[in-house]
C-alpha cells in the first residue's frame, strides 16, 4: 500500500510540474509542455550541431549545391527574423551546411537555426520552391520548440514508468521489467508518437506559410510529397509512424493552400530553377582552424567516484578552457612537468562561450604535479579539422 501511495504521490507531483511548464505556442495556439529554458535549448542545439557535422565526410561549399541551399535558407531566415502576426521573432544565430550524400533523403534544423541539408533530398524538392517548403518545415520544428517538447515528454515518461514499475512490479525484478516495458509501449503508441505526428503536421503547415511569405510558390509542397510518395513505396502504418502518411500530408496541404497562396501573393517573388543532381559537388579540403579556445582557470579539486562502500575521493588537477565559438572536441593531449603525459578523449560538442574541464591525476593516485601544462586540443569546427594548443599554469 505504501509503495502504491508513493507512486500516486509521485505522479501527482509530475502532473504539477506538467501544469507549471505549459505555455501556449503563439504560432499554433496549442498548449506545450517544455522543461528546458530557452538558453538550455539553444546550447543543446549548438552542441548537437557540432557533434552531427563532425561525423560528416562530404560537407561541401560548392556554389552550385551549398550556394543554392544557403540562398533559400537566408531568405527564410530573414522572414523569421522580421517576425509575423505580431509574434516576436526567435533569437536564432543561423548556420547552414550542405552534405553531398545522394543516398540520404534528409534535412534538419536544430534549435537556434542550425540547418543541414543532404543533396539526396534534391530530386524530391526538384527546384528552389520545393527546397523552400522542405527547409521551411525543418525551420518551423525549431521555431515551434518541438525538440524541447519531445525531450520534456520523454523525461516525464521515464520518471512515470520507473515509479509505476516500482509500485506495481513488487519485489520481483521480472515483474518490474514487464510493467516498465508495457508502460513504454503504451506511452509510445498512445502519447509520444501521436505528439510527434502532431509536430510534423504543425511544421508542415507553418513551414508552408514560411516558404510562401519568403516568396516561394507553396504549390510546390504538394508536388514534393507526391514525389516523396513515389520514391518511398510502401511504409509503416500511419498509426505506428512518427510521420503522417504522404496522402494525409497532401490532403492537409490542399486544405492550407488558400491561406498559403495569400501569403505568396503578398510577397516579393523569388527566382527558381532546377536543383543539380546529387553526388557531383566539389568537396573542399578544409584548412585546419586555430584560435577558438583559451585557458579559463587551473587548480586542484577533490572528486568523488563510485557508490556505497566503493565510493572514494580523488585529489586531481583541473584545467578549464573556454571556447569563443561552437566546436567539437575529439581529444586533448596533455604535456606537463616531470614527463607528465596524458590523452583525454573528448568527443563532445561545446557551444560558443561555454567551458569544459580536463581532470589530471598523477602516478599512484597522487595529484598531478604543479607547473605549466601544454594541452593540444584537436577536433572539428563545422565538420572541418581544428586544433589548438592552450597553456595552463597549475598551482
C-alpha positions as CSV (number, residue, x, y, z in Angstrom):
1,X,0.0,0.0,0.0
2,X,2.8,2.4,0.9
3,X,4.5,1.7,-2.4
4,X,1.3,2.5,-4.3
5,X,0.8,5.7,-2.3
6,X,4.3,6.8,-3.2
7,X,3.6,6.1,-6.9
8,X,0.4,8.1,-6.8
9,X,2.1,11.0,-5.0
10,X,5.0,11.0,-7.5
11,X,2.6,11.0,-10.4
12,X,0.7,13.8,-8.8
13,X,3.9,15.8,-8.5
14,X,4.7,15.1,-12.1
15,X,1.3,16.4,-13.0
16,X,2.0,19.6,-11.1
17,X,5.3,20.0,-13.0
18,X,3.4,19.5,-16.2
19,X,0.9,22.2,-15.5
20,X,3.6,24.6,-14.3
21,X,5.6,24.1,-17.5
22,X,2.8,24.5,-20.0
23,X,2.6,27.6,-22.3
24,X,0.6,28.4,-25.4
25,X,2.6,28.4,-28.6
26,X,1.8,31.7,-30.4
27,X,2.0,30.2,-33.9
28,X,-0.3,27.2,-33.4
29,X,-2.4,28.2,-30.4
30,X,-1.6,24.8,-28.8
31,X,-0.5,24.4,-25.2
32,X,3.0,22.9,-25.0
33,X,4.9,21.2,-22.1
34,X,8.5,22.3,-22.1
35,X,11.0,21.9,-19.3
36,X,14.1,23.3,-20.9
37,X,14.8,27.0,-20.7
38,X,15.4,28.9,-24.0
39,X,19.1,29.2,-23.2
40,X,19.4,25.4,-22.5
41,X,17.6,24.7,-25.7
42,X,19.9,26.9,-27.8
43,X,23.0,25.4,-26.1
44,X,21.9,21.9,-26.8
45,X,21.2,22.8,-30.4
46,X,24.7,24.3,-30.8
47,X,26.3,21.3,-29.2
48,X,24.4,18.8,-31.2
49,X,25.1,20.6,-34.4
50,X,28.8,20.4,-34.0
51,X,28.6,16.7,-33.0
52,X,26.5,15.9,-36.1
53,X,28.7,17.8,-38.5
54,X,31.8,16.2,-37.0
55,X,30.7,12.8,-38.4
56,X,30.0,14.1,-42.0
57,X,32.7,13.4,-44.6
58,X,31.1,15.2,-47.6
59,X,30.3,18.7,-46.4
60,X,30.5,21.0,-49.4
61,X,30.8,24.7,-50.1
62,X,30.2,24.2,-53.9
63,X,28.2,27.2,-55.0
64,X,26.0,25.0,-57.3
65,X,25.0,23.0,-54.2
66,X,25.6,24.8,-51.0
67,X,25.1,28.2,-52.7
68,X,21.5,27.2,-53.6
69,X,20.8,25.9,-50.1
70,X,22.2,29.0,-48.4
71,X,20.3,31.4,-50.7
72,X,17.0,29.8,-49.9
73,X,17.8,29.4,-46.2
74,X,18.8,33.0,-45.8
75,X,15.6,34.2,-47.3
76,X,13.5,32.0,-45.0
77,X,15.6,33.2,-42.0
78,X,15.1,36.8,-43.0
79,X,11.3,36.3,-42.8
80,X,11.6,34.6,-39.4
81,X,13.9,37.4,-38.1
82,X,11.3,40.0,-39.1
83,X,8.6,38.1,-37.2
84,X,4.9,37.8,-38.3
85,X,1.4,38.3,-36.9
86,X,2.9,40.3,-34.0
87,X,4.8,37.3,-32.8
88,X,8.3,38.2,-31.5
89,X,11.0,36.6,-33.8
90,X,13.2,33.8,-32.5
91,X,16.6,34.7,-31.3
92,X,18.5,32.4,-33.6
93,X,22.1,32.6,-34.8
94,X,21.5,30.9,-38.2
95,X,24.0,28.5,-39.7
96,X,23.7,26.5,-42.9
97,X,25.6,23.4,-44.2
98,X,25.1,21.1,-47.1
99,X,26.3,17.4,-47.3
100,X,26.6,15.8,-50.8
101,X,25.1,12.4,-49.9
102,X,22.9,11.1,-52.8
103,X,21.6,8.2,-50.6
104,X,20.4,10.4,-47.7
105,X,17.0,11.9,-48.3
106,X,17.0,14.3,-45.3
107,X,17.3,17.8,-44.0
108,X,17.1,19.1,-40.4
109,X,17.2,22.2,-38.3
110,X,18.3,22.2,-34.6
111,X,17.3,24.8,-32.0
112,X,19.0,28.1,-32.7
113,X,18.6,27.8,-36.5
114,X,21.3,25.2,-37.1
115,X,20.4,23.8,-40.6
116,X,21.8,20.9,-42.6
117,X,20.6,19.7,-46.0
118,X,21.6,16.5,-47.7
119,X,21.6,16.5,-51.5
120,X,19.8,13.2,-51.6
121,X,16.6,15.3,-51.0
122,X,17.2,17.4,-54.1
123,X,15.3,15.1,-56.5
124,X,12.2,15.2,-54.3
125,X,12.4,19.0,-54.0
126,X,13.1,19.5,-57.7
127,X,13.7,23.2,-57.5
128,X,14.1,26.2,-55.2
129,X,10.3,26.3,-54.4
130,X,10.4,22.6,-53.2
131,X,13.6,23.2,-51.3
132,X,12.0,26.2,-49.5
133,X,9.0,24.1,-48.5
134,X,11.2,21.4,-47.1
135,X,13.5,23.8,-45.3
136,X,10.6,25.8,-44.0
137,X,9.2,22.6,-42.5
138,X,12.5,21.9,-40.7
139,X,13.0,25.5,-39.5
140,X,9.5,25.5,-38.0
141,X,10.3,22.4,-36.0
142,X,13.0,24.5,-34.2
143,X,10.8,27.7,-34.0
144,X,7.9,25.7,-32.5
145,X,10.2,24.2,-29.9
146,X,9.3,20.6,-30.9
147,X,12.7,19.3,-29.7
148,X,12.2,20.8,-26.3
149,X,8.7,19.4,-26.1
150,X,9.8,15.9,-27.1
151,X,12.7,15.9,-24.6
152,X,10.3,17.1,-21.8
153,X,7.8,14.4,-22.7
154,X,10.4,11.7,-22.6
155,X,11.8,12.9,-19.3
156,X,8.3,12.7,-17.6
157,X,7.5,9.4,-19.3
158,X,10.8,7.9,-18.0
159,X,10.0,9.1,-14.4
160,X,6.5,7.9,-14.5
161,X,7.5,4.5,-15.9
162,X,10.0,3.9,-13.2
163,X,7.5,4.9,-10.5
164,X,4.8,2.5,-11.9
165,X,7.3,-0.4,-12.2
166,X,8.3,0.1,-8.5
167,X,4.7,0.3,-7.4
168,X,3.1,-2.4,-9.4
169,X,6.0,-4.8,-10.0
170,X,6.5,-5.6,-6.3
171,X,9.8,-7.0,-5.4
172,X,10.0,-9.3,-8.4
173,X,12.5,-7.8,-10.9
174,X,10.9,-9.6,-13.9
175,X,7.5,-8.1,-13.0
176,X,9.1,-4.6,-12.8
177,X,10.7,-5.1,-16.2
178,X,7.4,-6.3,-17.6
179,X,5.4,-3.3,-16.2
180,X,8.1,-0.8,-17.4
181,X,8.0,-2.4,-20.9
182,X,4.3,-2.3,-21.2
183,X,4.2,1.2,-19.9
184,X,6.8,2.2,-22.5
185,X,4.7,0.7,-25.3
186,X,1.5,2.4,-24.1
187,X,3.2,5.8,-23.8
188,X,4.9,5.4,-27.2
189,X,1.8,4.4,-29.1
190,X,-0.7,6.5,-27.0
191,X,1.2,9.7,-26.4
192,X,4.7,10.2,-27.8
193,X,4.1,9.0,-31.4
194,X,0.8,11.0,-31.8
195,X,2.5,14.0,-30.4
196,X,5.3,13.5,-33.0
197,X,2.7,13.3,-35.8
198,X,1.2,16.5,-34.5
199,X,4.6,18.1,-34.6
200,X,5.0,17.0,-38.2
201,X,1.6,18.4,-39.1
202,X,2.3,21.7,-37.4
203,X,5.7,22.0,-39.1
204,X,4.1,21.2,-42.5
205,X,1.5,23.9,-42.1
206,X,3.7,26.7,-40.6
207,X,6.6,25.7,-43.0
208,X,4.3,26.1,-46.0
209,X,3.3,29.6,-44.8
210,X,7.0,30.5,-44.2
211,X,8.0,29.5,-47.7
212,X,5.1,31.5,-49.1
213,X,6.0,34.5,-47.0
214,X,9.5,34.3,-48.4
215,X,8.2,34.4,-52.0
216,X,8.4,30.7,-52.9
217,X,5.3,29.1,-54.5
218,X,3.7,26.9,-51.8
219,X,2.0,24.7,-54.5
220,X,5.4,23.0,-54.7
221,X,4.7,21.4,-51.3
222,X,2.0,19.2,-52.8
223,X,4.4,18.1,-55.6
224,X,7.2,17.4,-53.1
225,X,5.1,14.9,-51.2
226,X,3.8,13.3,-54.4
227,X,7.5,12.7,-55.4
228,X,8.3,11.5,-51.8
229,X,5.5,9.0,-52.1
230,X,6.7,7.8,-55.4
231,X,10.3,7.4,-54.0
232,X,9.2,5.7,-50.8
233,X,6.9,3.0,-52.0
234,X,5.1,1.3,-49.0
235,X,6.0,2.0,-45.4
236,X,4.9,1.8,-41.8
237,X,1.2,2.0,-41.0
238,X,0.4,5.6,-40.0
239,X,-0.8,4.8,-36.5
240,X,2.7,3.4,-35.7
241,X,4.6,6.0,-37.5
242,X,6.2,9.2,-36.3
243,X,5.2,10.9,-39.5
244,X,1.8,11.4,-41.2
245,X,1.3,9.4,-44.4
246,X,2.1,11.1,-47.7
247,X,-1.6,11.0,-48.6
248,X,-2.5,12.8,-45.3
249,X,0.2,15.4,-45.9
250,X,-1.1,16.1,-49.4
251,X,-4.7,16.4,-48.2
252,X,-3.6,18.8,-45.4
253,X,-1.6,21.0,-47.8
254,X,-4.5,21.3,-50.2
255,X,-6.6,22.4,-47.2
256,X,-4.0,25.0,-46.2
257,X,-3.2,26.2,-49.7
258,X,-5.7,29.2,-49.9
259,X,-4.0,30.8,-46.9
260,X,-0.6,30.0,-48.2
261,X,-1.4,31.4,-51.6
262,X,-2.5,34.7,-50.0
263,X,0.9,35.0,-48.3
264,X,2.6,34.2,-51.6
265,X,0.6,36.9,-53.4
266,X,1.7,39.5,-50.9
267,X,5.4,38.5,-51.0
268,X,8.2,39.5,-53.4
269,X,8.6,36.5,-55.8
270,X,11.9,34.6,-55.8
271,X,13.6,33.1,-58.8
272,X,13.6,29.3,-59.0
273,X,15.5,26.8,-61.1
274,X,16.1,23.0,-61.2
275,X,18.4,21.8,-58.4
276,X,21.6,20.0,-59.5
277,X,21.9,16.2,-59.5
278,X,23.3,14.9,-56.1
279,X,26.7,13.3,-55.9
280,X,28.7,15.7,-58.0
281,X,29.5,18.6,-55.6
282,X,33.1,19.7,-55.0
283,X,34.2,18.6,-51.6
284,X,36.6,21.2,-50.2
285,X,39.9,20.3,-48.5
286,X,39.3,22.4,-45.4
287,X,42.3,24.1,-43.8
288,X,42.9,23.5,-40.0
289,X,41.4,26.3,-37.9
290,X,43.0,27.9,-34.9
291,X,42.3,30.5,-32.2
292,X,38.9,29.5,-30.6
293,X,39.9,28.2,-27.2
294,X,41.6,29.8,-24.2
295,X,42.7,28.8,-20.7
296,X,40.0,29.8,-18.2
297,X,41.4,28.6,-14.9
298,X,43.6,25.8,-13.4
299,X,43.7,24.4,-9.9
300,X,43.2,21.3,-7.7
301,X,39.9,19.8,-6.6
302,X,38.5,16.7,-4.8
303,X,36.2,14.5,-6.8
304,X,34.1,11.5,-5.6
305,X,33.6,8.4,-7.6
306,X,31.9,5.0,-7.1
307,X,28.9,4.1,-4.9
308,X,28.4,2.9,-1.3
309,X,31.4,1.0,0.0
310,X,33.2,1.6,-3.3
311,X,32.9,5.4,-3.0
312,X,36.3,7.1,-2.8
313,X,37.7,10.6,-3.2
314,X,40.5,11.6,-5.6
315,X,42.6,14.7,-5.5
316,X,43.1,15.9,-9.1
317,X,44.3,18.8,-11.1
318,X,41.6,20.6,-13.1
319,X,42.3,22.5,-16.3
320,X,39.4,24.5,-17.6
321,X,39.2,26.0,-21.1
322,X,36.7,28.2,-22.7
323,X,35.7,28.4,-26.4
324,X,34.6,31.6,-28.2
325,X,32.6,29.7,-30.9
326,X,30.9,26.4,-31.1
327,X,33.2,23.4,-32.0
328,X,33.7,19.7,-31.4
329,X,36.5,18.4,-29.2
330,X,37.8,14.9,-30.1
331,X,40.9,14.7,-27.9
332,X,43.1,16.6,-25.5
333,X,46.8,15.6,-25.5
334,X,48.4,16.9,-22.2
335,X,52.1,17.5,-21.8
336,X,53.3,18.6,-18.3
337,X,56.2,18.8,-15.8
338,X,58.2,15.8,-14.9
339,X,57.4,14.0,-18.1
340,X,53.6,14.0,-17.4
341,X,51.7,12.8,-20.4
342,X,48.0,12.0,-20.8
343,X,45.4,11.9,-23.6
344,X,41.8,12.7,-22.7
345,X,39.1,11.7,-25.1
346,X,36.5,14.5,-25.6
347,X,34.0,13.5,-28.3
348,X,31.6,16.3,-27.5
349,X,30.3,19.5,-28.9
350,X,31.0,22.6,-27.0
351,X,28.7,25.7,-27.5
352,X,30.3,29.0,-28.1
353,X,31.0,30.8,-24.7
354,X,30.9,27.5,-22.8
355,X,33.7,25.9,-20.8
356,X,35.0,22.3,-20.4
357,X,37.3,20.7,-17.9
358,X,40.2,18.3,-18.1
359,X,40.9,16.3,-14.9
360,X,44.5,15.2,-14.3
361,X,45.7,12.6,-11.9
362,X,49.4,11.8,-11.1
363,X,51.0,8.4,-10.8
364,X,49.9,6.1,-7.9
365,X,46.8,8.1,-7.3
366,X,48.8,11.2,-6.3
367,X,47.8,14.7,-7.6
368,X,49.3,15.8,-10.9
369,X,52.4,17.9,-10.2
370,X,52.1,21.7,-10.2
371,X,53.6,23.6,-13.1
372,X,52.9,24.6,-16.7
373,X,50.9,22.3,-18.9
374,X,50.6,22.4,-22.6
375,X,47.3,20.9,-24.0
376,X,46.8,20.2,-27.7
377,X,43.1,20.2,-28.4
378,X,42.0,18.6,-31.6
379,X,38.6,18.3,-33.1
380,X,36.4,19.9,-35.7
381,X,34.6,23.2,-36.4
382,X,31.5,22.8,-38.6
383,X,33.0,19.5,-39.8
384,X,36.4,21.0,-40.6
385,X,39.6,19.9,-38.9
386,X,40.6,22.0,-35.9
387,X,43.5,22.0,-33.4
388,X,44.9,24.4,-30.9
389,X,47.5,24.4,-28.1
390,X,46.4,26.0,-24.8
391,X,48.8,26.6,-22.0
392,X,47.8,26.3,-18.3
393,X,49.6,27.2,-15.0
394,X,48.5,24.5,-12.5
395,X,49.0,25.7,-8.9
